Amino acid sequence: MAGSISVEAQVETVIDLDAIAHNVRILREYAGDAAVMAVVKADGYNHGAVEVGRAALAAGAAELGVTTVAEAVQLRTAGITAPILCWLNNSDADFGAAVEHEIEIGVSSLEHLRSIDAAARAIGRTAIVSLKVDSGLNRNGIAPLEYPAVLAALRRMVDEQVVRFRAIFSHLAHADEPEHPFLDVQRDRFVEAVAAAKEHGLEPELVHLANSAATLTRPDLAFDMVRPGIAMYGLTPIPELGEFGLRPAMTFQARVALVKEVAAGEGVSYGHQWIAPHDTTVALIPAGYADGVFRPLSNRFAVWLGGALRPNVGRICMDQFVVDLGDNAAGVVEGDTAILFGADQPRAQDWADLLGTIHYEIVCSPHGRVVRRHVGGIR
């Protein structure tokens, strides 16, 4: 999505909430009978957690997922009443705030569970907890050797009505490789963990495992709910398998600050890494690595400006970079909008390919002076 940039900002991200809604509807189709939890951690993957959360819920998502208690509280204080799960906290996190705001807490250790128990008793209200079991990612989640002790402690807390036991969930290590055999290993371990809880008389209200990639390619892993993240923002989790009908929601753009002529033989930007081969015209874009334009992209990427792709020339600086307008400079003037990446070319995936990374990192990169603006949808 391209459009005129706000006059209040030199550089901004424009977030298309209609694209978010479109993507949620696609994910609901892939999810089948399973509910959809829209993951809005890290401020909605830098798209705006509150605005994206509202748009996702309006489009049919049932719940929201974040990492920390603070992220969840932000959604609650914005007036969002849907179930919210948070799953990455230290044992000294403000679990009291989670209990007060009826936020579901993902438990990854016995120490976490003890802290939640203390917070709930201090407030005199029931905590909502879910068990995050480690099925093989070996990152966040209850270690297999500790799992029996956690189940025993949770059984006591449920009996004493200190907590409400809501769900069991886990996370996949190879979901972007749909045929990888370890997916089946994790599914089997997950099913065993659910069975172990039931042997303790702990019947989860729901179980969930699938992320974006699994939602789109492994219906056998849907269980009761799926947890798409990156796909909701319109970026395919498996680029080699296509776009799945998703629409990128973020456009990163900047207003041209200056148009000027450069003579043949003159160098541009620090170190003169680019020398003009002939008389040319360049445009100055007021965005740099302080705004999320990666310095290693220097002389390697292009922006959409004046109806064409314009190559960056010279080194990307902290606040600015230069593009060559060449023989097709007519009509490009100060104040025009340059698209750094968006729904059309260039795209976040293009930056990721050049940098040897993933588009998740690219959309999370605009920061600092970058103004975020939402259009369309529910805000």
Backbone torsions as a table, in degrees:
resi	resn	phi	psi	omega
1	MET	NA	118.4	177.8
2	ALA	-113.5	153.4	178.6
3	GLY	-174.4	175.3	179.9
4	SER	-66.3	136.5	-179.6
5	ILE	-78.2	150.1	177.3
6	SER	-59.8	135.9	-179.1
7	VAL	-68.7	-15.8	179.8
8	GLU	-78.7	-13.7	-173.5
9	ALA	-129.1	141.5	171.6
10	GLN	-82.0	-33.0	-178.2
11	VAL	-139.8	136.8	-174.9
12	GLU	-154.5	161.5	165.0
13	THR	-108.0	136.0	176.3
14	VAL	-110.6	123.5	-175.5
15	ILE	-108.1	118.4	-178.3
16	ASP	-89.1	101.4	-178.1
17	LEU	-71.1	-22.3	173.5
18	ASP	-66.9	-33.9	175.3
19	ALA	-66.4	-40.8	176.3
20	ILE	-57.4	-48.4	-179.4
21	ALA	-61.4	-42.6	177.4
22	HIS	-57.6	-46.3	-178.0
23	ASN	-66.6	-38.7	177.2
24	VAL	-61.9	-41.8	179.4
25	ARG	-63.6	-38.8	175.9
26	ILE	-63.2	-44.7	-179.4
27	LEU	-65.2	-34.7	175.7
28	ARG	-62.4	-38.1	178.0
29	GLU	-64.2	-44.9	179.3
30	TYR	-66.7	-30.7	-176.9
31	ALA	-71.7	-18.6	-179.6
32	GLY	65.1	-124.0	-178.8
33	ASP	-82.8	-8.1	-179.5
34	ALA	-77.5	146.9	174.4
35	ALA	-75.0	165.5	-180.0
36	VAL	-116.5	122.8	168.7
37	MET	-98.1	119.4	178.7
38	ALA	-85.2	119.7	-177.7
39	VAL	-87.0	118.4	-176.6
40	VAL	-123.1	30.5	177.1
41	LYS	-64.6	166.7	178.4
42	ALA	52.7	48.0	-178.2
43	ASP	53.1	48.8	178.5
44	GLY	61.8	47.5	-178.0
45	TYR	50.9	38.0	178.7
46	ASN	72.5	20.0	177.9
47	HIS	-104.5	-8.9	-176.9
48	GLY	102.9	99.9	-172.2
49	ALA	-62.9	-44.1	-176.7
50	VAL	-65.3	-49.6	-177.1
51	GLU	-66.0	-43.7	178.5
52	VAL	-65.7	-41.6	179.0
53	GLY	-58.2	-46.2	178.6
54	ARG	-62.0	-44.3	-179.2
55	ALA	-64.6	-39.6	-179.5
56	ALA	-66.6	-43.7	178.9
57	LEU	-64.1	-40.3	178.8
58	ALA	-64.4	-27.5	-179.2
59	ALA	-89.1	0.6	173.6
60	GLY	117.6	-0.6	172.4
61	ALA	-64.6	146.3	-176.0
62	ALA	-95.5	-29.4	-174.0
63	GLU	-146.0	170.4	175.5
64	LEU	-123.1	149.8	178.0
65	GLY	-129.0	138.0	178.0
66	VAL	-138.6	179.9	177.2
67	THR	-91.7	-56.6	-168.1
68	THR	-103.0	162.7	173.4
69	VAL	-58.2	-43.3	-178.0
70	ALA	-59.6	-41.2	177.8
71	GLU	-62.6	-41.4	-179.6
72	ALA	-66.8	-42.0	179.0
73	VAL	-61.9	-37.4	177.7
74	GLN	-58.2	-41.6	178.8
75	LEU	-66.8	-41.6	178.9
76	ARG	-63.5	-45.0	-177.7
77	THR	-69.4	-17.3	174.3
78	ALA	-82.8	-1.4	175.7
79	GLY	98.1	7.2	178.7
80	ILE	-79.7	124.6	-174.7
81	THR	-106.2	-7.9	-179.0
82	ALA	-64.2	160.2	175.6
83	PRO	-57.0	137.9	179.3
84	ILE	-130.5	128.2	177.2
85	LEU	-109.5	134.3	169.7
86	CYS	-121.0	143.8	-169.4
87	TRP	-138.5	10.7	179.7
88	LEU	-139.4	93.1	-178.0
89	ASN	-138.7	151.1	168.4
90	ASN	-72.1	162.9	-179.7
91	SER	-69.4	-15.2	176.6
92	ASP	-100.2	19.6	176.9
93	ALA	-64.1	166.6	-179.2
94	ASP	-81.0	70.4	-179.8
95	PHE	-67.1	-23.0	175.2
96	GLY	-60.1	-41.3	177.8
97	ALA	-64.2	-37.8	178.0
98	ALA	-63.7	-42.3	179.0
99	VAL	-64.8	-45.5	-179.3
100	GLU	-59.1	-37.7	-175.8
101	HIS	-96.2	10.7	178.3
102	GLU	54.6	47.8	178.3
103	ILE	-98.6	131.8	178.8
104	GLU	-74.5	131.3	-175.5
105	ILE	-110.0	124.0	174.6
106	GLY	-79.4	124.9	-176.3
107	VAL	-99.1	126.8	-179.5
108	SER	-117.5	-0.1	179.2
109	SER	-160.8	164.6	175.8
110	LEU	-64.7	-36.1	179.2
111	GLU	-64.1	-39.7	175.1
112	HIS	-58.8	-46.0	-177.4
113	LEU	-62.7	-40.2	177.9
114	ARG	-63.8	-39.5	179.4
115	SER	-65.9	-39.5	178.1
116	ILE	-65.5	-41.3	177.6
117	ASP	-57.0	-47.1	-179.0
118	ALA	-64.3	-41.2	-179.2
119	ALA	-65.5	-42.7	-179.5
120	ALA	-65.0	-42.1	179.7
121	ARG	-66.9	-38.3	-179.2
122	ALA	-63.9	-36.7	-178.6
123	ILE	-85.6	-27.4	-177.6
124	GLY	80.9	28.1	178.6
125	ARG	-131.5	159.1	-178.0
126	THR	-81.4	131.2	175.1
127	ALA	-86.0	151.2	175.4
128	ILE	-105.9	120.5	-176.6
129	VAL	-128.3	150.8	171.4
130	SER	-131.9	149.5	179.8
131	LEU	-95.1	122.4	172.3
132	LYS	-97.6	107.8	-177.1
133	VAL	-94.3	143.1	176.7
134	ASP	-87.2	107.9	-178.5
135	SER	-99.2	8.9	176.1
136	GLY	139.1	-5.6	175.0
137	LEU	-73.5	-26.5	178.9
138	ASN	54.4	48.8	176.0
139	ARG	-128.5	-118.3	175.2
140	ASN	-75.3	146.5	178.1
141	GLY	131.4	159.1	-177.5
142	ILE	-70.6	124.9	177.9
143	ALA	-66.2	143.3	-177.3
144	PRO	-53.9	-38.8	-177.6
145	LEU	-69.2	-25.2	-179.1
146	GLU	-91.1	-13.9	-172.6
147	TYR	-57.8	-44.1	179.5
148	PRO	-59.2	-40.0	179.5
149	ALA	-66.8	-37.5	177.6
150	VAL	-64.0	-44.1	179.9
151	LEU	-62.3	-40.7	-179.9
152	ALA	-65.3	-42.8	179.3
153	ALA	-66.7	-40.3	-179.9
154	LEU	-65.7	-37.8	178.8
155	ARG	-58.4	-43.9	179.1
156	ARG	-64.3	-42.1	-178.0
157	MET	-67.3	-36.6	176.2
158	VAL	-66.1	-43.8	179.9
159	ASP	-61.0	-34.8	-179.6
160	GLU	-87.2	1.9	178.5
161	GLN	59.8	30.4	174.1
162	VAL	-79.8	-32.9	-179.5
163	VAL	-131.7	156.4	167.1
164	ARG	-106.7	123.7	-179.5
165	PHE	-87.6	116.5	-173.1
166	ARG	-102.4	-49.6	-168.5
167	ALA	-152.5	165.3	167.5
168	ILE	-123.7	134.1	179.4
169	PHE	-145.9	165.4	177.9
170	SER	-151.8	179.2	-175.9
171	HIS	-134.3	146.0	-172.1
172	LEU	-94.1	146.7	-179.2
173	ALA	-95.0	-26.0	-173.4
174	HIS	-129.4	32.0	-174.5
175	ALA	-64.1	-26.7	178.7
176	ASP	-79.0	4.8	172.0
177	GLU	-124.7	81.9	-167.3
178	PRO	-55.9	-24.6	-178.8
179	GLU	-98.8	5.9	-177.9
180	HIS	-64.5	132.2	-176.5
181	PRO	-64.7	-22.1	-178.3
182	PHE	-70.3	-18.7	173.6
183	LEU	-59.8	-41.9	179.2
184	ASP	-69.7	-35.0	176.2
185	VAL	-61.4	-46.7	-179.7
186	GLN	-66.3	-38.3	177.0
187	ARG	-59.4	-45.4	-178.5
188	ASP	-65.3	-41.8	178.1
189	ARG	-64.4	-38.0	179.5
190	PHE	-64.7	-46.0	178.7
191	VAL	-60.6	-39.6	177.7
192	GLU	-64.6	-38.5	178.6
193	ALA	-65.4	-38.6	177.0
194	VAL	-64.9	-42.6	179.5
195	ALA	-63.1	-39.6	178.9
196	ALA	-62.6	-39.2	177.6
197	ALA	-63.5	-41.9	-179.8
198	LYS	-64.8	-32.1	177.1
199	GLU	-65.0	-23.7	175.6
200	HIS	-90.4	8.3	-178.4
201	GLY	77.1	18.0	-179.6
202	LEU	-103.5	101.1	-177.6
203	GLU	-98.5	107.7	-179.6
204	PRO	-68.4	145.9	175.8
205	GLU	-69.1	-31.0	176.6
206	LEU	-159.4	159.8	176.3
207	VAL	-129.5	145.5	-178.4
208	HIS	-150.3	146.7	-172.9
209	LEU	-141.8	-34.7	-167.2
210	ALA	-78.0	133.9	170.3
211	ASN	-95.1	-162.8	-177.6
212	SER	-58.7	-51.3	-175.6
213	ALA	-61.6	-44.1	179.7
214	ALA	-68.0	-35.4	177.1
215	THR	-58.3	-40.2	-174.3
216	LEU	-84.5	-20.6	-172.0
217	THR	-129.2	-14.9	-176.3
218	ARG	-130.4	78.7	-179.3
219	PRO	-61.0	-21.6	179.3
220	ASP	-69.6	-11.6	-179.7
221	LEU	-104.4	10.5	-175.3
222	ALA	-70.6	-35.8	-177.1
223	PHE	49.5	-133.8	-175.8
224	ASP	-89.1	-20.5	-175.7
225	MET	-158.0	149.5	174.7
226	VAL	-115.2	156.5	-175.8
227	ARG	-125.0	70.2	179.7
228	PRO	-72.0	139.3	174.6
229	GLY	-116.6	-84.6	-170.9
230	ILE	-58.6	-34.6	-178.5
231	ALA	-64.7	-30.8	179.0
232	MET	-64.1	-25.5	-180.0
233	TYR	-90.7	5.4	172.2
234	GLY	90.7	13.4	-179.1
235	LEU	-112.2	125.9	-176.5
236	THR	-67.2	134.2	178.1
237	PRO	-76.6	-13.7	-180.0
238	ILE	-133.9	81.1	-173.2
239	PRO	-53.7	-34.9	-176.9
240	GLU	-69.4	-14.5	178.6
241	LEU	-98.6	0.9	176.6
242	GLY	106.1	-171.6	-171.9
243	GLU	-96.1	-14.5	179.1
244	PHE	59.7	21.1	-179.6
245	GLY	78.8	9.5	-177.7
246	LEU	-78.3	151.9	179.9
247	ARG	-120.0	117.0	177.1
248	PRO	-56.6	135.5	-175.1
249	ALA	-95.1	-21.3	-174.8
250	MET	-102.2	133.1	167.5
251	THR	-117.4	126.4	178.3
252	PHE	-103.7	118.6	-172.2
253	GLN	-145.4	161.3	-178.3
254	ALA	-147.7	153.7	178.5
255	ARG	-89.4	134.1	176.4
256	VAL	-59.1	129.6	-178.6
257	ALA	-94.1	-24.5	-174.9
258	LEU	-163.9	141.4	171.3
259	VAL	-121.2	129.2	-175.6
260	LYS	-150.3	160.2	177.9
261	GLU	-90.6	144.3	175.6
262	VAL	-127.3	128.9	-177.0
263	ALA	-78.9	153.5	175.8
264	ALA	-54.5	136.0	179.1
265	GLY	89.0	-8.2	178.7
266	GLU	-86.3	142.6	177.7
267	GLY	-90.5	158.2	-177.8
268	VAL	-125.3	129.8	174.9
269	SER	68.7	176.7	-173.6
270	TYR	-54.3	135.3	175.4
271	GLY	76.5	-2.6	-179.9
272	HIS	45.8	51.2	178.0
273	GLN	-71.3	-13.3	175.0
274	TRP	-130.2	130.2	178.0
275	ILE	-114.2	129.5	-179.1
276	ALA	-62.6	121.6	-179.6
277	PRO	-75.6	-16.2	179.5
278	HIS	-159.6	169.6	175.9
279	ASP	-56.8	134.8	-176.9
280	THR	-150.3	175.8	175.4
281	THR	-122.1	137.0	-179.5
282	VAL	-123.6	160.2	174.8
283	ALA	-121.7	139.1	179.0
284	LEU	-97.0	124.6	-179.9
285	ILE	-106.1	120.3	-173.2
286	PRO	-83.9	59.2	175.9
287	ALA	-144.8	140.0	-179.0
288	GLY	-146.6	-160.1	-175.2
289	TYR	-68.6	-17.8	173.0
290	ALA	-72.3	-14.2	-179.1
291	ASP	-108.2	-4.7	179.5
292	GLY	109.4	11.7	174.6
293	VAL	-93.9	106.0	-170.6
294	PHE	-63.3	129.4	-179.7
295	ARG	-58.8	-36.7	177.9
296	PRO	-63.1	-8.2	174.5
297	LEU	-77.7	-6.4	-176.0
298	SER	-50.9	128.6	179.3
299	ASN	63.8	18.0	-174.7
300	ARG	-127.0	-12.2	-174.8
301	PHE	-125.7	173.1	-179.2
302	ALA	-137.8	159.3	175.1
303	VAL	-119.3	158.2	175.5
304	TRP	-92.4	117.8	-175.2
305	LEU	-150.7	128.4	178.0
306	GLY	61.7	34.9	175.5
307	GLY	80.0	14.6	-179.6
308	ALA	-153.0	161.6	172.9
309	LEU	-80.1	127.9	-177.7
310	ARG	-115.5	121.2	-176.2
311	PRO	-74.1	140.1	170.6
312	ASN	-68.1	137.6	175.7
313	VAL	-128.0	134.3	-178.5
314	GLY	86.4	172.2	-174.7
315	ARG	-73.9	137.9	172.1
316	ILE	-70.9	130.9	-177.4
317	CYS	-105.4	-177.4	-178.7
318	MET	-62.1	-38.0	-171.8
319	ASP	-118.0	-5.7	-168.2
320	GLN	-163.6	159.7	169.0
321	PHE	-148.9	168.2	-173.4
322	VAL	-118.7	142.0	172.6
323	VAL	-122.5	148.0	-178.6
324	ASP	-91.3	123.2	177.6
325	LEU	-88.9	-16.7	175.5
326	GLY	57.8	-138.3	-178.0
327	ASP	-85.2	2.0	-175.4
328	ASN	-120.8	51.5	-175.9
329	ALA	-91.9	-11.5	-174.6
330	ALA	-57.6	130.1	175.4
331	GLY	93.2	-14.5	177.8
332	VAL	-86.1	121.5	-176.2
333	VAL	-134.1	165.0	175.0
334	GLU	-53.3	136.1	179.6
335	GLY	96.9	-14.5	176.7
336	ASP	-64.0	156.1	-178.3
337	THR	-94.0	126.9	173.4
338	ALA	-105.0	127.3	178.7
339	ILE	-92.0	116.1	178.3
340	LEU	-80.1	-44.2	166.7
341	PHE	-158.5	156.5	-178.2
342	GLY	-171.2	-151.2	-177.2
343	ALA	-75.2	-28.8	176.8
344	ASP	-105.9	-162.1	-179.6
345	GLN	-80.2	144.7	-10.7
346	PRO	-74.8	165.0	-177.3
347	ARG	-121.7	163.7	178.3
348	ALA	-57.0	-35.1	179.2
349	GLN	-62.8	-33.2	178.0
350	ASP	-62.0	-44.9	176.2
351	TRP	-61.8	-44.1	-178.9
352	ALA	-59.8	-42.4	179.7
353	ASP	-62.7	-41.6	-179.6
354	LEU	-67.2	-33.7	-174.6
355	LEU	-95.1	-5.6	-179.1
356	GLY	68.7	37.0	-179.6
357	THR	-132.5	-159.3	-179.7
358	ILE	-117.9	155.9	-176.6
359	HIS	-66.8	-18.2	173.3
360	TYR	-54.5	-47.2	-178.4
361	GLU	-65.8	-35.2	-176.7
362	ILE	-65.4	-49.3	-178.2
363	VAL	-70.3	-21.5	176.1
364	CYS	-82.0	-5.1	-172.4
365	SER	-81.9	-36.1	-179.4
366	PRO	-59.5	127.7	-174.4
367	HIS	-159.6	-169.4	175.7
368	GLY	66.8	-113.5	-176.6
369	ARG	-81.5	-4.1	-176.6
370	VAL	-68.6	126.5	177.8
371	VAL	-91.5	135.4	176.8
372	ARG	-99.5	133.3	179.8
373	ARG	-130.8	131.1	179.1
374	HIS	-102.7	140.8	177.3
375	VAL	-131.0	151.3	176.1
376	GLY	69.6	-178.6	169.7
377	GLY	58.6	-158.5	-179.9
378	ILE	-97.5	127.4	-178.6
379	ARG	-125.4	NA	NA
